[in-house]
Amino acid sequence: MPSIVVIGAGQAGASLVAKLREQGFTGAITLIGEEPVPPYQRPPLSKKYLLGEMEVERLYLRPESFYDNNAIDLHLNETVTAIDRADMQVIAGGHAIAYDQLALTTGSVPRRLPGSVGGELEGVHVIRNLKDVDTMAPEFTPGARVLIVGGGYIGLEAAAVAAEKGLEVTIVEMADRILKRVAAPETADYFRALHQSHGVEIREGTALQTLLGEDRVAGARLGDGTEMEVDFVIVGVGITPATGLAEAAGLEIEDGIRTDEFGRTSDPAIWAAGDCASFPLNGRQVRLESVPNAIDMAECVGANMLGAQAPYVPKPWFWSDQYDVKLQIAGLNTGYDRVVVRPGDGAGQVSHWYYRGDELLAVDAMNEPRAYMVGKRLIEAGKSPDPATIADPGTELKALLKA
């Protein structure tokens, strides 16, 4: 009986094994995860779960019974230490598990501060998994002083939760503005003003020099010489693809585990999907860090493992919740040279439309679901309305879909 092993029990791994059964695969399926709980949603960790508004069971993507009912052998709290490509087996928990096909959905790991700047002190946290959030949750007491290192979406979301819970929040961002890597200045301006209106101090163009303290963090010295007292620190300086197993097994790596358009790695019996995988798009290897990509790529790979031969064509979209603002992003803004600002109907409602020349690339919509929906459909259809038309508040957006 054919056997498929999936390493990584996150969103991509859970989606892949479900797709295999949905497509009629009747062979053995093994899903291996390092955490002691079944696959769960990660986005709520830094928002509703941290706020105490969501119970842990509600995070689970599917009840644990789903895996039993679908004959999926779920290995929890187990680490894969090696992939033996020659004998087609993985070593996990001290024993070998054979495979006919193997999928890597190992996700990503957060970047941490080095020990040389105090990154190993107690009270220095990252946000990536359930354990991370459970560990830091007791720190969120009113009046506590938190330093957030990094002004990307993870840092901003954590800042919003902290401010809502009554903490004193300071963000330091080494670049000259927040969201430098992922968004236009217009979007950064919007969220800077939003956070400042909630009492968050944002220091841009300011590096962290070192954290201060003996065993536990007690303060920070910034690059401009400023010293500040802190009670704890959250590090949000990005993630890196979890490629260690793939590298040790000799698979090709290029900004993640390199795959072809079908999700197959340099070993024809091994596939990859989600945060850990890069794939060809518009002539280059790209890697997308998002829940939709984890689901869509994993489902495509699952079908291809059964012979579908369907190229993976992403339809990128992302979101972020901060205070009462829902940011929805459609498309990829890489290479934009112009941003068109379209005001919404109410206070705080606005959308930013990214263009490269006359081509619409992406849309950032703040509390503007209509702009997001229309923008996403236009991008997927390859349509690029005239920028002046978008900027005109009198333009009926839905009419553009019929143009």
N, C-alpha and C positions, 0 to 999 in steps of 0.2 A: 504494500500500500504506500503510495507516495506520501512524503512527509515535508511539511513546510514549517520552518522555524522563523519566528520574528523576534528580534532583539530590540527591546525598548517598548515599555507599556505606557506610552503617553497617548496623546490624541491621534497621532499618525498610526501607531501600532494597533490601537483599538479599532480605528477605521479600517485598517487593512484586513485584519482577521475577520471582521464582520462582512467585508466585501467578498472575501473568499467563500464564506458559507453562502452568502446571498447569490453568488454566481454558480453555486452548485458543486463546489469542491467537497469531496467526501473523504479525502485523505486525512492524515493526522496533522493537527495544527498545534504548535506550541508557542505561547507568548510569554516572554521572559522580561520581568521588570525588577528594578533595583529597590523600589519602594515597597513598604509592607501593605499598601492599600491598592485596590483595583484602579484602573485608569480613570483619571478625573480631569475636570476643566481647570485650566491654569488662570485664565483672565480674572475670574472673581477673587483669586487669592489676594491681590493687592487692593481690592475694592470691597465688595460686599462681605467676603469672608473675614477680612481684617477688621472691618467695621462691626463684626459680630452679627450681621444681618443674614447670614447663610450658614446652615449646619453642614458639617463635613459630608454627610450622606448625600446632600443635594449637589455636591460637587461631582459625584461619581457619574461618569458618562453613561454607564449601564449598571444595573444591579449585578452583584457578583454571580447570581444565579444564571445570568445570560450566558456566561462562559461555560458553565456546566451543561446547560440545556443545549448548547450548540457544539458540544464535544471539543471545546477549546481548552487545552491543558495550560492553565494560567499559573505560572511560577512567579510568586511574589517574594520580595526581600532576597533576591538572588542576583548575583553579579556574574556576568559572563567575563571570563578572564582571557579567553583566546578563541580564535577561529582557526580551525585546522582545514584549510582548503583542500589539501591533498586527499585526506580521508573523508572530507565533507561532513564535519561535525564541529560542534561548538563545545567548549568546556565551561560548565557553569556549576557552581556549588560543589566542585570537586568531582563531577561526573560528566561523561560525554553524552551529547544528544545529537543523533545523526539527522542530516537533512538531505533532501533532494534539491530543494531551493531554500535560500536564506534571504530574509529581508532585514535591513538595518534601518530602524526608526529610532535612533539613539538620541535625537533631539539636540539640545545645546546646553552649554554650561555658562553661568554668569562669570564675567571677569571680576576678579577680586583685587583688592589693594595688596601690594607686596608687603611682606613683613617689615621691610626696611622703613616703611612709613607708618607702621602701626597697624597694618591690616589684620594681624593675628590677635589683637587685643579683644578681650571680652566686650560685648556691646557693639561690635561692628558686624552689620548684617547685610545679606543680599536677599533678593526676592526671586526665587525660582520655583521652589517646590513647597509642599505642605509643611514639611519640617521647618523650613526657613521661616515661614509665617507664624507657625505655632511658637517658635522660639522667640520671635521679636514681639509678638502680640502683647505680652505683659508690660512692655516698655511704653505702650501708648496710653499714658496717664496724663490727664489735664495738667498743663504747666510744664511738662517735661520739655527739654530742649533737644531737638533733633537736627543733626546736620545731614543733608542729603547731598551726596557727591554725584554729580551728573544731572544735566538738565534735559534728558530725553524723556520719552513717554513713561517709562517705568518710574523714573525719579519724580516726574510731575504727578503721576497718579498716587504715589506714596505720599507726596507732599499734600495733596488734596485730602486724603484720609486723615493725615496727622492734624491738619488745620481744622478739619471738621470735628475732631475729637479734642480740640482745645490745646494742642501743643504749640510751642514756639518753634517755628520752622525756618531754617535757612538752607537755601540751595546754593551750591557753588558749581559753576560751570567753567571749565578751562577755556572753551571756545569763546568767541566774542559775543555769542548769543545762545540762548537755549534752542533746542531742536535744530541745531546747525546742520546735522547730517541728514535729517529726514524731512524737513519742511521749509517753506519759504519764509522770509522775514515777516511777511504779513501774518502768517499763522503764528509765528513766534511772538509777535507783538500782541496778538489777541490773548494768548495764554499767559504771557507775562502780566498783562493788565488784570486778567482774571485772578491769578494767584496773589498779586499785590493787593487786590481788593479784599482778599481774605486774610490779610496780615502776613503773608509769606514774604520773607526777605530773599531776594534773588541777587546773587553776585556773579555777574558774567565777566569773562576775561580774567578769571581768578582761579588759579590752580590751588589744590591742596598740597602744602609742603610736607606736613607730617601730622599725625595724630599724637596726642599727648596723654600720658597715663602710665601707671606701673603695670598692673595686670588687666585693669579695665580702662576703657577710654574715658577721659575726663575733659578733654579739650582738643583744640585743633589750631595749628599754625598755618595760615594761608600764605600763598606766594607773595602777597604784597606786604608781608610782615605782621598782619593782623593776627592776634590770638583771641580765641573765643572759648568759653566754657560750653561743653555739650554733655548730655546725659547718654546719648547713643547716636549711632551713625548708620545710615543706609547707603549702600553703594549701588548706584545704578549707572554703570559705565559701559553697558553693552553685554553681549553674549558672544560666544564662539561655538562653532559646530563641534559636536562630540564625535571626533574622528579617530580617537585613539585606537580602538579595536580594528578599524578599517586600515589604518596606517600600519599597525603591527602585522596585519595579514597581507600587506603588500598591495592593497588596492590603490588605484590612482586617486589622488587628492587634488582638488582645485577649488578653493574657497568652500570646502566641504567635501563630502564623498562625491567624486565626479560620476555622473550618470549620463547615459544617452537620452534621446528624446522619449524613450519608453520607461526610463527609470532603472535601466540595467547598468550595473557597474562594469569595471574592467574585467571582472570575472562573470561569465555568462550565467552562472548559477546563483549569483548574488545581486540583490536589488537594494535600492535605498529610497527613502521618501521623507519629507518633512524638513525641519530645520537643519538636519545634518547633511542634506543632499543638495548638490548644485546640478543644474540641468541647462541644456542649450536653449537660448531665447535670443532672437535677433542677432545671431552670429557670435554670441559670447555665453560663457557659463554664468548663470545667476543663481542666487540662493535667496529664498523668501522666508522671512521669519513671521509667520502668522498662523492663526488657527485655520482659516479657510484653505491656505496652501497645504497645511498638514493633512487636512481631510481630503481635499481634491486630489493631491498627488498620490496619497496612500491608496485611495480608491482606484485611481488609474493604474498604479503599479499592481494592485491586487488583481485587476482584470488582465493585465499583461502577463502576469505570472501564469495565468491559465490560457494564454495564447491569443489575447485580443489584438495585440500589435497596434495599440492606439497611442499616438504621440500625446504627451502631456502638454496641454495649452492652458496656461494659468489665466485666471480672471481675477487679478489682484484686488482685494479690498481689505480694509483694516478698520479698527475702531478704537476709541479711547474714551473712558468716562471720567470726568473731573468735575467735582461739585455737581451742579445741575446742568452741566454742558455735556452733550454727547457729540463727539467728533466722529464723523464717518469719512473714510478716505476711499476713493475709487481710483484704480490705475496706479502707475508708477511715474513719479515726477522726474526721473533721471534725465538730465540733459535739457531741462526747461530753460527758456530764456525770457519768459514773460509771465506775469501773474495778473489775471483779471479779477478784480474784487467785485462781487455782486452782493449788494445789501439784501437782507431778508425783510420780512414783513414786520418783525417785532424786535425788541431790544435783545441784543446779544446774538441775533440770527444773522449769519453771513456765510458766504461760500467763496472760496478762492480757487480759480480755474487756471491750471498750469498749461502753458503752450510752449511748443518749440516751433518757431515760425508760425505757421497757420495750423499746425497739428495739435489737437487737444490730447494731452497726456494723462492728466489726473485732476481730481477735484478734492479739496478739503471742505467739508460741510459742517459747520458748527450750528447745532440745533436746527438744521435745515434738511430734513429727510427728503424733501421733494428734490432739492438740488442734487443731493447724493444719488437718488434713484435715477434721475434723468441723466446725470453725468455718467454714471456707471453704464447705463444702456447705450449711450452715445459712444463711449470708448469701446465697448464690446462690439458695436456695429461698425466701428471704424469711421464714424462721422465726426467732423470737426466744425461746429458752428463758427461763424465769424465772431472774433473776440468782441467787437463793438456790439453785436447782438446780445451776447452774454452780459455785457456791462450795463445794458439798458434795463432798468427796473421794470419797464413796461412790457418786456418780452415775456410771453407765456412759455415757460420752459417745456411743458409737455408737447407743445406744438412743434418743437424742434425735432422730436422723435419721428414725426411724419414727413419732415422736409426731405 
